[in-house]
Amino acid sequence: MEISAGTVDDVGALESLWLAMVEHHRDVVGGQWPVRGRAESWAMCRKDYLKWLDEGSGFLFVARPADGGEPVGYAFCQVQPAGPTFDLGESYGEVHSLVVSEEARGSGVGSALLEACKQELRSRGTTYWTIGVVEANHDAVRLYERLGFGSWTRHLLARVDD
């Protein structure tokens, strides 16, 4: 497995991984929460990735088989300005997306992608980083906790018309 820094030229190759993740989220939430349609979701994601890479606030790592085949995973991170409450330094890293193909899950790809992100954040002078996870995605929660992430803030979701 090879992990390499990605560019805007790599974004198009991530579509099938993103779409599989959207379906995984649909399965994980079991209809409890609305999940966008595949085409709409990818269009929004692609637009954001390209914008963040262009402006330099985001970076991408892509995992490919050693033979250089199609990506089996990727991580997209952003550097965010830290807010006034928590002393996180001037900025902190946010893992926007960690996506690993179903076939590659459990093989260390996700850990390797997160390690690459961590090293890049260190090189940018960042001290803290965050990652969000759907509460019901227990496998992902275990991975993140094993890598040192712990609960920090909690986002709750409700409809406003109830």
N, C-alpha and C positions, 0 to 999 in steps of 0.2 A: 504494500500500500504506500502511495506517495501523497504527501500533503504539500500543496503549493499555494502561494499567494495567487489570488484570482484578480482579474481585471474586468472591465466592462465587456470585453470580448467573451468572457466565460458565462455571463449572466444567462444568455439564451439556453445554454446547456443544462441549466438548473431547473427548467420548467417541470420536467417529469418528476423530479424529486419533490419539488414544492407541491405539485398536485397530489402526489401520494401522501404527503404530510397532511394536507387539507382533509383527505379522506380518512386518514388515521384519526385526526381530531374529531371528525364527524362520528366515527365509531366510538371514540373514548367518551365523548359527552353524551352519547346515546339519545340524542334528541332533546336533551335538557336545555341546550343553548343553541341559538341559531349559528350556522356556519355558512359562509358565503359560497356561492357557486364557483366552480372551478375556474372558468374563464375570467370572471370578474376578479377573483382573488389573485390569480397570477398577474393580470394586467396591473393591479394596484401594487403588488409586490415588486414586479419588474421595474415599474416607474420609480418606486422608492429606492431600490437598489442602485439604479443608474444615477439617480440624483445624488445619493449619499456618496457613491464612489467619485462622482464628478467633483463634488464640493470638498472632498477629503475628510468628511466626518465619519465615513464608514470604510470598512475593509472586509475582505472576503478571503476565506481559505477553502480550497477544494480538495477533496480526497478522490484519488483515482487508483485503479489497479496499477501495479508496477508496469504492466504492458501498455499503459497509456490509454486504456479504454474509456468508456463513458464514466462520468462521475458517479460515485456511490455514496457521496455525502458532501455536505458543505456547512460552513459556519459563517454567518454574517454578523459583524459587530459594529457598533457605533461608539464614538466618544461623545459623551454628553457633558454639558456644564453642570457642576454640582450645585445643589440648591443651598439655601441659607440655613437649613436646620441641622443637617448632619455634616460633620467635618470630614468630608471624603477627599479633600484636596480641591484643586481647581476644577477637576473633571473626574468622571468615572466611566468605566466601560459598561456597555450594555450588550449582551448577546441577544441580538434581535431574532436570529433564527439558527437553530441547529437541526439539520435534517440528515438522516442516515437511512439509506434504503433498507427495506425490511430484511433483505437477504444479508446485509452487512451488519445488522444490529447484533450486539454482543461480541463483536470481534475486535473492539478497541478503536474503531474509527471515530466515534463520538468523543472519546477521551483524547485522542490525538488531535482532533480539530480544536477542541477546547484548549489544549495545551499550546497550540500554535497561536490562538487568540490571546491567551494569557501572556505569552512572550511578547507579542506585538504591543499589547497594552503596557507592559513594563517598559518597552523601548520608547513609548510615547510619554512616559512619566506618570502613568496612571497607577494608583495604589489600590483601588477597589473596583469590583465589577459586579454586575447583577445578571440574572437570567430569570425569565418568567417561564412558568410551566402551568399547563392546565392541571388543576387539582387532582383530577381523576387519572392522570397519566403517571401511574405509580412507578413504572420502570424508569422513566425519565427523572422523577423525583429522587429515586435511589441513586442513580448515576450522579446527579448534581450534588447530593449530600456527600457521597463518597469522595467527590472532588473538592470538598470544602465549603460548598454553598450552604447557607442556613437561612431560615426565615428572617426577613428584615421588615418588610411591609406586607400588608395583605390587601389585595383588591377584591372587593365583593361586587357582584353584578346583580342587578334587578331591573325589571321593566318599569318604566315610569307611568304606564297606563294601568297598572294593577291596583 
